[in-house]
Amino acid sequence: MKFVQNTGGCPLERKGCCKKYDQKLSTHDWLCDIPDAENATNYVEVQFKNTRKGYYLNDEKIPLEKGDMVAVEANPGHDIGTVTLTGKLVLLQMRKNNVRNDESNIKRIYRIAKQSDIDKCNEAKLKEHETMIRSRQIATDLGLNMKIGDVEYQGDGNKAIFYYIADERVDFRQLIKVLAETFRVRIEMKQIGARQEAGRIGGIGPCGRELCCCSWMTNFISVATDAARFQDISMNPQKLAGQCAKLKCCFNYEVDAYVEAQKQLPSRKITLDTKDNTYYHFKTDLFKKEITYSTDRIIAANLVTISSQRAFEIINLNKKGIKPDTLNIENTEQTPKRDSHDILDDNVNRFDNIKKKKKKHHTGNRNQNNGKSTNDPSPRMTQNNKENQERSHNNKKRNNKQSKN
């Protein structure tokens, strides 16, 4: 029996389960180790470039594995793509993407791509950037209010897909004629949004990481300004907008947690009544569960910060018709706030200063010991001094009496 050192690789890597694609549309095949999962269906997921994938029927049962280059049916001609999923998980992905499981309408896989097919596909991809720049010039010359963001050639080079962005409806019939005469290919126009364009171009977000729309996001959910308000984010358009000039998608990530935390606090529309004033909501700190109230509805005036528990107590009192004297709880000792100078002094050397102060304090007490000298070696010396003082005092009295006599 031979023992093989484990180098950290996944034992399912030979099936493509742990194979990592540098593409955001790749899917982790978590069903690859189930017996007969690969033979559960003849449908195969094929990916093109990094923004488009399709599902094709392998009716001839060609042995395919993840990562194989295949030639698939297209309209017209054929296209070249990469196999990303096989087996039972393809059916779940088709259901997720609302693809009908109908063999009559679905396209088919022709064969595994030959070297000549791959070379022809690579030649077509090299022309995409030059075609995009030239098509933008043509659209500008025709006076069309649109922007061509990307161009994708078909694998056989007979068709090109132009992705464009436009705020208004554009009549590009003349543009299609000019593009067809210029590039000698079949033209297809597809409109995309600003978020899709940012995902195609890519970039770095304010968090320092790659844009979510470029790295992993495929479905874009609409973002509302309420998501920023729930999180108490400043309504600054420059900070709210991403590189696509739309609201940042990351506002939707944590808004549910903020909404749930807000349910544990009183409503912002409720006012608190005391014997002196009426207080209106000013701001809320969800992390500390503290609420700040103001005596004015619009501006900050006489701000008072209380806990959420205290706010509920006052609301219950107001419902009963009772108005407390103040918002804060009376006769409560507040912990003193530390000054900024004290915080700056919090270093290791502060212990040395304490030792020096203690030494000075002890020496001062010794010097102020009822006028006694600090050179007394022992309590016996003090007793001897007292006896000598008494003797001298008695001798003085005797001398005085003799002088009088």
Secondary structure, 3 states (H helix, E strand, C coil): CCCCCCCCCCCCHHHCCCCCCCCCCCCCCCCCCCCCCCCCCCEEEEEECCCEEEEEECCCCCCCCCCCEEEEECCCCEEEEEEEEECHHHHHHHHHCCCCCCCCCCCEEEEECCHHHHHHHHHHHHCHHHHHHHHHHHHHHCCCCCEEEEEEECCCCCEEEEEEECCCCCCCHHHHHHHHHHHCCEEEEEECCHHHHHHHHCCECCCCCECHHHHCCCCCCCCCHHHHHHCCCCCCHHHHECCCCCECHHHHCCHHHHHHHHHCCCCCCCCEECCCCEEEEEEEECCCCEEEEECCCCCCCCCEEEEHHHHHHHHHHHHCCCCCCCCCCCCCCCCCCCCHHHHHCCCCCHHHHHHHHHHHHHHHHHHCCCCCCCCCCCHHHHHHHHHHHHHHHHHHHHHHHHHHC
